[in-house]
Amino acid sequence: MSSLSYFFILTLVSIATCDWIELSDDGPVPFDTPITFTVKNSYRTIAPSYEYRFKFEQFPQHDDTIISTSGEVFYSVIFAASTAPKAEFYTVQVDVWYRFLGVPFYSIGAVLSTFKLSDSLIGVIDVNQDIDEESLKNNFISTASPVNLTAKIHDPSGFFASANITYKWIVNGSPQEESYDQLIIYNFTQPQINNISVIVSAITTTLQKSGLFEISLQSKDPIHNLTADGHTNVELFRDESLQLNIKIDGGTPPFFYCWEITNSTTLGKICKPTNESIFSIIRYFSEKGKKTLITSVKNDVSSFTKNMTILIYEIEHRTQLSFVLVPVCSIIIAIFIIIAGIAIHMKQRKELTIEVADFDFQSIDERMERTFWERIRDSFTQSLKSSIFRPCTRRTDLDDFVDKTESDDILPAEPNISECNLRFSGDLDDSGVSGDFRS
């Protein structure tokens, strides 16, 4: 009873101190080749002495116990193909005991794990290219440069180090007859899914194994350039908005782009995914100064960054042209009218004939005093009337120049009715003036 109580207390102490036991192996491996199991024990004591008990449910002949003062032990074993029913996962359990005075005193804990055994060689195809390592881990390759393909056998114990090994490569269904080496260099020029496989055969003095290693790689075109509406630099005024269309030259989508403007109080970096080769950048600027637009775009195999300078100027308050042209044009027109009026007035005065009479023919309106502008207006009006309505010119009576006694055939000339549009009616008196004159 006392021993059970003591074990319970030790278990609690073990949990409180976070002790643990870890079991791992370097498999999978083929049958008839070594596999190594590693046990790590974090339990510590003043006089360490441990007992590691390995148990294989399917292979009891390989059960074993290792006594050590170390917190880490290794156990290597070869499982023959003749002793196993088939290639699959198997289990192993390790019990760890604390030893005191040379005998197991109490159990520290136990751990259970699985391991895999195979009929064929185990290995991978290693891919190497001058692109981002993360892209290669995700099985992406670029169409712009050659790819190094290397077949690697998983042989942690070095069992096949001295074996005779041959390789037969097949790329997209086409055997690569010219190369039987561990490494081949291949150009994938088209964006597509590429299936690569290699048949590896290893022969030793006691064993012959072969295996098929396969991998699928997706080749994509890299991004070549970024263009922004043909601009290299942008100039704006404060309170204006930047609107740029960025075009991605080359590259296989999807894309992931980010952009930010330095020395700006606006939002920070903006990142978005897209399947299109064109995206827009719109940003409002409320302050002047020199900014830098940093735009970066990447796809699964490449990335490209472009920097642009943005100059923001202060708005200059200038007088609009209409506020200057309208008054100036109005003044010019007014001066032209004044000059034209004066010229017409001077011309009219030269054409006037001064007559002296004993009576005043002026009407009441004509005797009224008029201003300078009124005189210009009346003169301009009178000039137009004189130009449109030409005065009637009556022929002089030939009786004043010809003696009536010399010829009775010569008669006085009749007025030109069409020119003056005047009608004469009534009897003429001795002076030759009609008693009734109408226009």
NUNU-554763 format. One line per 10 residues: number of its first residue (from 1); for each residue x, y, z of C-alpha. Coordinates in steps of 0.1 Angstrom, whole numbers, plus 5000, padded with zeros to 4 digits. Layout:
N
NUM> X/Y/Z ~ ... .
***
This chain:
439
1> 5000/5000/5000 ~ 5028/5024/5009 ~ 5045/5017/4975 ~ 5013/5026/4956 ~ 5011/5059/4975 ~ 5047/5066/4968 ~ 5042/5060/4930 ~ 5012/5083/4929 ~ 5032/5111/4945 ~ 5060/5106/4920 .
11> 5036/5108/4892 ~ 5022/5141/4904 ~ 5057/5155/4908 ~ 5065/5143/4873 ~ 5034/5161/4859 ~ 5042/5192/4880 ~ 5078/5194/4866 ~ 5066/5188/4830 ~ 5087/5157/4824 ~ 5082/5140/4791 .
21> 5093/5110/4770 ~ 5097/5113/4732 ~ 5101/5084/4707 ~ 5110/5089/4670 ~ 5125/5069/4641 ~ 5143/5077/4608 ~ 5120/5057/4586 ~ 5104/5049/4564 ~ 5129/5024/4552 ~ 5128/4992/4530 .
31> 5128/4958/4545 ~ 5162/4943/4551 ~ 5177/4978/4558 ~ 5184/4994/4592 ~ 5159/5016/4610 ~ 5169/5035/4641 ~ 5146/5045/4670 ~ 5155/5074/4693 ~ 5141/5078/4728 ~ 5145/5111/4747 .
41> 5137/5113/4784 ~ 5135/5146/4802 ~ 5133/5131/4837 ~ 5163/5141/4859 ~ 5176/5129/4892 ~ 5207/5131/4914 ~ 5219/5096/4904 ~ 5204/5089/4870 ~ 5199/5053/4859 ~ 5172/5043/4835 .
51> 5158/5012/4818 ~ 5143/5015/4783 ~ 5122/4986/4773 ~ 5114/4983/4735 ~ 5084/4962/4726 ~ 5073/4953/4690 ~ 5038/4938/4688 ~ 5043/4924/4652 ~ 5080/4915/4657 ~ 5085/4902/4693 .
61> 5118/4887/4683 ~ 5132/4923/4682 ~ 5120/4932/4717 ~ 5150/4946/4737 ~ 5160/4965/4769 ~ 5186/4992/4771 ~ 5201/5003/4805 ~ 5217/5037/4804 ~ 5224/5067/4826 ~ 5217/5090/4796 .
71> 5184/5107/4789 ~ 5187/5098/4752 ~ 5192/5063/4737 ~ 5192/5048/4702 ~ 5181/5014/4690 ~ 5188/5001/4655 ~ 5171/4970/4640 ~ 5167/4953/4606 ~ 5133/4939/4598 ~ 5136/4911/4573 .
81> 5110/4909/4545 ~ 5105/4872/4552 ~ 5092/4880/4588 ~ 5067/4906/4578 ~ 5034/4900/4561 ~ 5034/4932/4539 ~ 5047/4967/4537 ~ 5027/4989/4560 ~ 5028/5008/4593 ~ 5038/4990/4625 .
91> 5039/4999/4662 ~ 5066/5001/4688 ~ 5062/5009/4725 ~ 5089/5020/4749 ~ 5086/5019/4787 ~ 5110/5039/4808 ~ 5119/5030/4843 ~ 5140/5046/4870 ~ 5166/5022/4884 ~ 5178/5023/4920 .
101> 5206/5001/4934 ~ 5207/4982/4900 ~ 5170/4972/4899 ~ 5140/4989/4884 ~ 5124/5010/4911 ~ 5094/5028/4895 ~ 5081/5036/4860 ~ 5087/5071/4847 ~ 5063/5066/4818 ~ 5056/5049/4785 .
111> 5054/5061/4749 ~ 5038/5045/4717 ~ 5047/5052/4681 ~ 5043/5039/4646 ~ 5069/5033/4619 ~ 5067/5023/4582 ~ 5084/4995/4563 ~ 5085/4993/4525 ~ 5092/4967/4498 ~ 5109/4993/4475 .
121> 5134/5021/4478 ~ 5122/5053/4495 ~ 5132/5086/4481 ~ 5123/5120/4467 ~ 5130/5143/4437 ~ 5147/5174/4449 ~ 5139/5206/4429 ~ 5163/5235/4427 ~ 5159/5268/4408 ~ 5169/5304/4411 .
131> 5136/5315/4426 ~ 5121/5320/4461 ~ 5125/5290/4483 ~ 5089/5292/4494 ~ 5078/5288/4458 ~ 5098/5256/4454 ~ 5084/5242/4486 ~ 5049/5246/4471 ~ 5061/5229/4438 ~ 5060/5261/4417 .
141> 5087/5266/4391 ~ 5095/5294/4366 ~ 5094/5292/4328 ~ 5123/5317/4326 ~ 5152/5295/4338 ~ 5163/5259/4338 ~ 5154/5236/4367 ~ 5177/5211/4385 ~ 5161/5178/4393 ~ 5179/5155/4416 .
151> 5168/5120/4427 ~ 5176/5113/4464 ~ 5173/5079/4481 ~ 5162/5080/4518 ~ 5191/5061/4533 ~ 5197/5075/4568 ~ 5220/5047/4578 ~ 5241/5049/4547 ~ 5233/5013/4538 ~ 5233/5020/4500 .
161> 5264/5043/4501 ~ 5285/5017/4482 ~ 5257/5003/4460 ~ 5255/5005/4422 ~ 5226/5029/4415 ~ 5210/5037/4381 ~ 5184/5064/4373 ~ 5158/5065/4345 ~ 5140/5098/4341 ~ 5105/5104/4326 .
171> 5092/5140/4321 ~ 5056/5146/4310 ~ 5055/5110/4297 ~ 5087/5113/4276 ~ 5116/5091/4287 ~ 5149/5111/4289 ~ 5171/5085/4271 ~ 5201/5108/4270 ~ 5205/5109/4308 ~ 5208/5082/4334 .
181> 5224/5104/4360 ~ 5211/5113/4395 ~ 5208/5150/4383 ~ 5191/5163/4352 ~ 5186/5199/4340 ~ 5153/5207/4323 ~ 5136/5238/4308 ~ 5099/5240/4313 ~ 5089/5268/4289 ~ 5051/5266/4291 .
191> 5028/5274/4320 ~ 5013/5240/4329 ~ 5013/5211/4352 ~ 5045/5189/4347 ~ 5047/5153/4359 ~ 5082/5141/4366 ~ 5092/5106/4377 ~ 5124/5086/4380 ~ 5130/5049/4384 ~ 5159/5042/4408 .
201> 5176/5008/4412 ~ 5202/5000/4438 ~ 5223/4968/4439 ~ 5246/4957/4468 ~ 5265/4925/4473 ~ 5235/4911/4494 ~ 5205/4931/4483 ~ 5188/4946/4452 ~ 5161/4972/4456 ~ 5143/4996/4432 .
211> 5118/5024/4436 ~ 5098/5050/4417 ~ 5101/5086/4428 ~ 5075/5111/4415 ~ 5066/5148/4417 ~ 5042/5173/4400 ~ 5055/5208/4393 ~ 5034/5237/4381 ~ 5054/5260/4358 ~ 5044/5297/4356 .
221> 5056/5328/4337 ~ 5074/5354/4358 ~ 5064/5391/4360 ~ 5086/5412/4337 ~ 5076/5448/4344 ~ 5051/5472/4358 ~ 5039/5503/4339 ~ 5017/5531/4352 ~ 4998/5548/4323 ~ 5032/5556/4307 .
231> 5042/5578/4336 ~ 5075/5577/4355 ~ 5067/5607/4378 ~ 5034/5623/4387 ~ 5027/5660/4395 ~ 4995/5671/4412 ~ 4981/5701/4431 ~ 4970/5698/4467 ~ 4934/5686/4473 ~ 4936/5666/4440 .
241> 4933/5628/4437 ~ 4959/5605/4423 ~ 4944/5580/4398 ~ 4968/5555/4382 ~ 4962/5523/4363 ~ 4990/5498/4369 ~ 4996/5472/4342 ~ 5014/5440/4349 ~ 5036/5429/4320 ~ 5040/5391/4319 .
251> 5033/5367/4347 ~ 5008/5339/4352 ~ 4980/5348/4376 ~ 4969/5349/4404 ~ 4987/5380/4415 ~ 4991/5397/4448 ~ 4999/5434/4448 ~ 5007/5460/4475 ~ 5012/5497/4473 ~ 5020/5525/4498 .
261> 5029/5562/4497 ~ 5058/5574/4519 ~ 5058/5608/4537 ~ 5020/5607/4537 ~ 4995/5611/4565 ~ 4970/5590/4546 ~ 4964/5553/4550 ~ 4994/5529/4550 ~ 5001/5499/4529 ~ 4972/5484/4509 .
271> 4974/5448/4497 ~ 4950/5428/4475 ~ 4948/5397/4454 ~ 4937/5398/4418 ~ 4935/5376/4387 ~ 4936/5406/4363 ~ 4967/5421/4348 ~ 4955/5457/4355 ~ 4946/5473/4388 ~ 4940/5509/4399 .
281> 4955/5531/4426 ~ 4934/5560/4438 ~ 4946/5583/4466 ~ 4936/5618/4478 ~ 4963/5643/4488 ~ 4955/5670/4513 ~ 4991/5682/4519 ~ 5018/5693/4495 ~ 5053/5678/4493 ~ 5074/5651/4476 .
291> 5060/5616/4480 ~ 5071/5582/4468 ~ 5047/5556/4455 ~ 5060/5521/4461 ~ 5042/5494/4442 ~ 5050/5457/4444 ~ 5034/5427/4426 ~ 5042/5390/4429 ~ 5029/5357/4417 ~ 5039/5322/4427 .
301> 5073/5324/4410 ~ 5084/5360/4409 ~ 5080/5395/4423 ~ 5085/5430/4409 ~ 5087/5464/4426 ~ 5083/5499/4411 ~ 5090/5533/4427 ~ 5074/5565/4414 ~ 5079/5601/4426 ~ 5048/5622/4433 .
311> 5051/5660/4435 ~ 5022/5678/4452 ~ 5021/5716/4447 ~ 5003/5743/4466 ~ 4973/5757/4447 ~ 4980/5793/4433 ~ 4950/5816/4434 ~ 4950/5834/4400 ~ 4926/5859/4386 ~ 4904/5844/4359 .
321> 4910/5857/4324 ~ 4874/5867/4319 ~ 4877/5893/4347 ~ 4904/5910/4327 ~ 4891/5906/4291 ~ 4855/5918/4297 ~ 4864/5953/4311 ~ 4892/5958/4285 ~ 4870/5949/4256 ~ 4842/5971/4269 .
331> 4865/6001/4271 ~ 4878/5994/4236 ~ 4843/5993/4222 ~ 4833/6025/4240 ~ 4864/6043/4226 ~ 4856/6031/4191 ~ 4820/6044/4194 ~ 4832/6078/4206 ~ 4857/6081/4178 ~ 4832/6069/4152 .
341> 4806/6095/4165 ~ 4831/6123/4164 ~ 4842/6113/4129 ~ 4806/6112/4117 ~ 4799/6146/4133 ~ 4829/6162/4117 ~ 4819/6149/4083 ~ 4783/6161/4087 ~ 4795/6196/4095 ~ 4816/6198/4064 .
351> 4786/6188/4043 ~ 4762/6214/4058 ~ 4754/6245/4036 ~ 4748/6277/4056 ~ 4719/6298/4044 ~ 4710/6333/4057 ~ 4674/6343/4059 ~ 4653/6369/4076 ~ 4632/6343/4094 ~ 4639/6314/4117 .
361> 4629/6279/4104 ~ 4639/6261/4135 ~ 4613/6243/4154 ~ 4608/6245/4191 ~ 4627/6212/4196 ~ 4656/6225/4175 ~ 4659/6256/4196 ~ 4663/6236/4227 ~ 4697/6232/4242 ~ 4713/6197/4237 .
371> 4742/6180/4253 ~ 4773/6168/4235 ~ 4762/6132/4235 ~ 4727/6142/4222 ~ 4743/6161/4193 ~ 4765/6131/4185 ~ 4734/6109/4185 ~ 4713/6133/4163 ~ 4742/6137/4139 ~ 4747/6099/4136 .
381> 4710/6095/4130 ~ 4709/6123/4104 ~ 4739/6108/4086 ~ 4722/6075/4083 ~ 4690/6090/4070 ~ 4710/6110/4044 ~ 4728/6078/4033 ~ 4696/6058/4029 ~ 4672/6084/4016 ~ 4690/6104/3989 .
391> 4676/6139/3982 ~ 4655/6146/3951 ~ 4673/6168/3925 ~ 4650/6188/3902 ~ 4661/6198/3868 ~ 4665/6235/3862 ~ 4638/6249/3839 ~ 4653/6253/3804 ~ 4635/6286/3801 ~ 4661/6302/3822 .
401> 4688/6293/3796 ~ 4669/6292/3762 ~ 4650/6320/3746 ~ 4615/6309/3740 ~ 4614/6328/3707 ~ 4641/6308/3692 ~ 4624/6275/3695 ~ 4589/6265/3704 ~ 4598/6228/3703 ~ 4619/6231/3735 .
411> 4597/6224/3764 ~ 4605/6226/3801 ~ 4619/6193/3814 ~ 4596/6174/3836 ~ 4608/6164/3871 ~ 4622/6128/3875 ~ 4592/6113/3893 ~ 4611/6080/3900 ~ 4639/6098/3918 ~ 4621/6122/3941 .
421> 4588/6103/3945 ~ 4570/6137/3945 ~ 4536/6145/3929 ~ 4527/6180/3916 ~ 4491/6189/3913 ~ 4471/6221/3907 ~ 4476/6250/3884 ~ 4508/6268/3882 ~ 4507/6305/3888 ~ 4528/6331/3870 .
431> 4558/6323/3891 ~ 4557/6287/3882 ~ 4549/6274/3917 ~ 4520/6251/3922 ~ 4493/6260/3946 ~ 4492/6225/3959 ~ 4525/6207/3969 ~ 4524/6171/3983 ~ 4549/6145/3989 .
***
